[in-house]
Amino acid sequence: MDVPNGRYINKQLPSVSIILLNWHGWRDTIACLDSLACLDYENYHILVVDNGSTDDSVARIHAAHPDIPILETGHNLGFSGGCNAGIRRALEDGADYVWLLNNDTTVDPQALNTMVVEAEADPTIGAVGSVIYYMDNPSIIQAWGGGKVSFWSGRAHHCQVPVSSTSLDYLTAGSILIRRHALEEVGLLDEKTFFLYWEDTDFSFRLRKAGWRLAIASQSIVFHKEHGTTGNGSPLLDFHYNESAVHFFRRYAPIPVWPIIVGVAGRLSKRVLRGEFTRFIATLHGTYVGLKK
């Protein structure tokens, strides 16, 4: 066993690289790093990817956790691009698994170990998800690993009750452990198409198409501060969500025009009923950009 910085590394266990993507969220990132320090797994390394923050995030994170490496992208690559920068570094360093974890989360000490145990039990498992709870209401499940996609309504929704992993269409990238061999076979997140949102759904669909299974580690508990980066109710969220939704349904839906029209109409109606004019425009704009590409 090695003992870097006072922490045991058991090289007989699969190596895991934990990727945290930071963008102007140093407070959340530091809190997440604090919780990761209590993990009961003995072969992991953490990499913070700073996605072009223009505040003092890098300095703040380094001051709080000087032993944690920070990869600076130089500019905002989006969620997919930023995560991919970290994944590439992890694969170069020989990681057996990559754990993508939202920076606005805190984790239970067993969160990683139970995911690795689940993955190691079946070599056909390409990715494992956690049970994610709302940070401000930790008795309510935000996502049981992931969720379902409807090609009729043009919507995706997280499962908020225990379900079989075979019933899931996707795992959420809020907490997803990905096997190295699966990444090598299907590729990384599609950063050319999905700047923000739907990238995890697309990745899960690609995994399943290639024959990899999705799984849930029911004892892997993560608490998530929803919309910690974009902000709840942000027009930016609406723009990127709708642009990415158009790309996703054009790629996977049997009749793409149906879920695109129905889904956008539903979201526009909601904005009208709530009097959210700015978000109405952002939804239209995102849809237009998605259709134009």
N, C-alpha and C positions, 0 to 999 in steps of 0.2 A: 504494500500500500504506500502511495505517496502522501505527503502531508503539506500541500501548498497552502500558505496563509492560514495554517491551523486547521484545515478541513481535510479529512481523509478522502482519498480517491481510491476506490477499489476497482482496479482495472479488469477484474474478472466479470464485472457487470457490464452490460452494454453501455456505451458512452452516449450521452445525450447533450446536445447543444440547445440551450434555451435562448430564444430570440425575442427580445423586447424592442418594439418599434416606438421611438419617441418623436413627437412633433409638438413642441411648445407645451409639454406635459410633464415637466421634471418632478413636480410634487407627486403625481400619481406614480411615475416611474420609480422614485425613491421608495415610496410605500410598498410597491410591488417587490422591489429588491429586498427590502427588509423582511418581507414574508418568505421570500425564496431562501433566505439564509437559514430558515428553520426546516427545510426539506429533509426527509429522512432517507433520501436516496444518496448513494455514495459514489456516483460517477457522472457528474454533470458539470458543464461549464456554461457560463452566462455571457451573452454578447448583447450589449445595447446598441441598436442602430439608430443614430440620430438622423432624422429624415429632413435635413435642411432647416432646423430651427433657427429663427432669427433672434431669439431671446438668449438668456444665459443658461439654457438647459444643460449644455455640455459641462460647463464649469460647476453648476450646482450638483449634477449627478456625480461628477468626479470627486467633488469635495465630500459627498456623503458616502460614496463607495469607491475609494481610490483603487481598489484591486480589480474592479470590473472593467474590462475593455470596452471602449466605445468606438464604433465604426461610424464615421461621419460621411454621409453621402454627398454633401455639398449643396444639394437642393432637394426640393420635395419630389420624390419619385412616385408618390402615391402609396397606398397600402401594399399593393402587389409588388411594386418595384423596390420599396424599402425592405419588405420581408425577404424578397429574393436576394438582395445584397447580403443579408445575414445568412440565408440558406447556403449561398455559394461559399461563403467563408467557412461555414460549419462543415460542408462536404469536403472542402480542401483540407480541413483539420482532421478529417477521418471520423466524424460523428456517425454512430450507428442509427441514431434517431435525431430528429429535429423537433423541438417543442415550440410551436408558435403560440405566444401568449400575449394577450392584450396588456398594454402597460397600465391600464386603469383597472387592474385586478389585484386581489390578494388571494393567496392560496393556502389550503390546508396542508400540513406537513406531509401527508400521504399522497398528495395529488399526483406527483410524478411517479412514485414507486408503483402505484396501482395501475397506472396506464402502461408502464413498461411490462408489468406482469401479464396484463391482458394481451399485449402485442406479442410477447414471447411465447404465449400459449398456443399460437396459431400463426404459422409463417405466411398464410394467405391474407392476413390482416395488413392492410396498407396504412391505415390511420386509426387513431383512437381519440375519442372525445371525452370531455369531462362533463359532470353535472354542474351547471353554472347557475348560481343564485344571484338575485339582486343584492347589491351591497347595502343599499339603504333599507332593504326589507328582506333579510336573509332567510326568512321562512318560506319565501316564494321562489319557485324555480323559474329562471329566465329561459333556460334551454337545457333539455335533457340530451346533451351531446350535439344535437343539431335539429333538423326539421324536415318538412315536406314542401314540395313545389307543386302547385296546381297549374296545369296547362289550360284549364278552363277559366279560372279567375285571374290569371296573370299575377299570382302572388306566391310568396314563399312565407312560411310561418314556422317559428320554432315550436317544437313539442315541449309542453310545459308539465307533462306528467310522465311517469316511467313508461317507456315503450321498448319493444325489441329493437335491437340495432338493425335487424333486417328490414324494418319498416321505415327507416330513415332514408331520405334522398341525399342528404348532405350532412356534414359535420361543420360546425361553426369554427372559424379561425380564431375566435376568442380564446380558445384553448384546444389545440389539436396537436397530437404527437404523430409525426409522420416517419414511416420507415425509410431508411436511406435507399433501399433497393426500389421502392415504389417511386421515389423522386427520380431516380436514375432512369426508370422505365417510362414514366408518363410526363416527366418534365416538371418545371417549377410552376408557380402561379403565373397566369397569363397577364403579364404587366402591359403588354401592347394593347390589350382590349379592355381590361378592367382596372381603372385607376383606383377606384374605391367602391366597395360593395359588389356582391355576387361572385367575387373571385373564389371564395371558398366553396360556393355551390358548383361553380364550373369545375374546380379542381376535384371535388368529390365525384361529379359525374364522369370525369375522365378516369379516375381511379376505378370506379365500378365498371366502366366500359372495358378497361384493360384486365378485368377479372379480380381486382383487389377487393377485399371486404372492408367495410366500415364497422367499427366497434365502439362500444361505450364502456368506460370503467366507472361503474356506479359509485365507487368509493373515492373517486377523484373529484374533490370538491373545490370549486373556484367561486369567488365572489366578484361580481363585475359592476363597476360604476358606469351605467349605460350612457353612451354618447359623450364619454369623457373628453374626446378630442374635438369632434365637430360641434358638440352642443346639441341638447335636445331641442327639436323644433327649428333647426337651422336650415335656411334655404339651400346652403351648400350641401347638406345631406340630401335634400330632395333632388337637386340637380344630378349629383353623382349616382344616387340610387336609381333614378329613372333612366339615365343614360346606360348604366350597366344592365338594367333589366331588359332594355331593348336588345342589347348585344346578346344576352343570355337566351332569350326566347327565339331570336333569329337563328341561333346556333342549334337549339335543342327541340323546340316545339314542332310537332307534326304540321301544324298550320300556324306559323308564327304571328300572322296578322291578328289572329283571334286573341291570344293572351295579351298582346301589346295593347290593343284597343281597349279591351275590357279592364285590364289592370290600370292603365293610365286614366281611363274614365272614372274609375272608382276613386283613385287618389285625387283627381281634380275635383270631384264632387265633395270629397271630405274637406278640401281646402276652401271651397265656396261656402259650405255650411258653417265652417268655423271663422269665416271672414279673414282668411289668411291670404291676402292678395299677393304678397311677395313670394310666398311658398307656391302659390298657384302658378306664377310666372316661372319660377325655378323648375317646377315639374314639367311645364311645357317646353322650356328651354332644353332641359336634359333629354327629353324625349326626341326633340328635333335633332339635337346633336347626335344621338344614338342612331337615328334613322339615316342621317346624312352620311355617316361613315361607311 
